[in-house]
Amino acid sequence: MSEAKKANVHNLQGIVGDAQTILFEPESFDLIYIALTLSEIPDRQSVLRSCYEALKPSGVLSVTEFFLDPHFTSKRQVKRLAEAAGFKQKETFGQWWSFTSNFKKVERLQTSGQALEPTDLAKISPRAYKHLISSGTYLFSQGILEQTDAYEGIVGFG
């Protein structure tokens, strides 16, 4: 924290806590950075879902891993965990043995007033799914159905 003061940064606050206990209001952060600790957390999915809730709508989750860490988590595993929590991979830097992956918060779907996780597409009835697709306001890509304005009338499968 003294380095932040030397750099004239005043909006930084250190907090000691448990990664599995939510300490913050929803949509409180622009960025959440997890470095070399994701696999140390027993319930990683719960923590990543909490990160999703704590991020602002345009927020970014950034995860760094390094192979020499005894609890190394691979790029593929980090991506799978983050996407299951509702994130979409934005970019990855580095090699397989040392990397940082950034994920953006993807807006969760609403249908009949019920919020859906991106991985819960099975909850959408065939009729509702057909309506979503025909309305052209949703894009299905990388296994996630997300709202989009850029591709009106187009559904892409990636």
N, C-alpha and C positions, 0 to 999 in steps of 0.2 A: 504494500500500500504506500510505502514511502516513495517508491519509484513513481507512482501515479502522482503524488503531490509534487515531486520534483518536475514532472512533465506538465504541471498545471492542469491535471485532470481531476475534476471534482465530482463527477457523476458515477464514481465507482465505489462499490461498497462490498467488503468481504463479509460473508455469512458462513458460519459453521452450522452444518445440519446433516440430516440423513437423506440420502438421495431418494428414499422411498416414502418420505413424508413431504406432502405438499405444503410449502411455506408461503406461496405467493398467489396473488389474485390471478384469474385467467387473463390472458392477453397482456402480460406485464413486460415482456422482453422482445427485443428485436433479434437477438442472437443468443443461442445457448450452445456452449462449447464443452464437449466431453473429450478429455484427453487421457488415454491409457487407463481408463477406469470402467468402461462399459461392461466388460466381462467380470469385473469384481462385484457387480451388483446382482444379488440373487434373482430378483424379479425384474429383468431388463425390460420386458414389455410394459409393465406397469409404469416404470420410470419414463420410458419413451412416450407413453400416452400422456403422462403428466407434463412432459416437455412440450408436447403438442398443445396442450391446454394453456400452458404458461406463455407460449409465443403469440405475438401479435399476428394478425392475418397475413402479413407479408414476411413473417419471421423465418429465420434460418436456423436449422440444427446442424452443427458442425461436429464431426466425430474424427478423432485422430487415433491411429493405432500404429504400433511398432513391433516388429517380429520378435525382438529380444525380450519383450514383456512376456513373462511366463503364462499370462492369461490372454495372449494375442487373439483378437477376433478378426477374421478375414474380411476383405472387402465385400465378398458375396454375402457373408453372414450379417455384416453391418447393414447392408442394403436391404436384406430380407427383413431384419428386425425393424428398421426405420419405416419401410413401406407398410408393414403390418400395423404400425402405429398411426398411419395416415399421411406419412411424408412421401414426397416424390424426389428422387435423386436429381440434383441440379448439376453437380460437377464433382470430379474427384481429381486430386493432385497426388503425385508420387507414384511409387512402384508397389508391387504386391506386398513387400516387406515393411514398408513405411509409407503411410498414406493419410490424407485427410479427405473425407467425403462430406460434401455439403448437401443438405436436403431442404426443400422448401415445404412450407406448410400448405397442404392442399385442402381447400374448403370441403367440408363434409356435406354430403347430399341430404336434401330434405325431400321426403315424399309423404304425402298425407299427414304432414305435421310431425313425422317421426324422423329423427336424425339417423343417418346411416353411416357406418364406417365405410371407407373405400373398399375394404375387403369383404363387406357384407352384401355384395351384389345379389346374392341368392334371396335376400329379403324383398327385393323388388319383384312385384308380380309381373308375369309376362305382359299383361295389358299396360301396366305403368311403364315398364321398360320400353315397350313399343312407342308409347307416347313420348317418353324422353328422347328417344332416338329420332322420331319423326319431327319433334319440335326443333331439332338442330341446335339445342343449347348445351349439349353435353358432348364431351369427347372421351372416348375410351382409348387409353394408351398405357402400355406397360402394366396392364392389369388393374388400372385405376380409372374409374369413371369420374371425370371432373367437369365442372361448369366452364364453358368457354364462350367468348364472343367472337373470337378470331375465325372460327370455322363454321359459320352459320350454315346449317343444312348438310354438314359433312360429318361422318363418323370415321375416325381413323383407327386402325388396329396396329399396334406397334410391338 
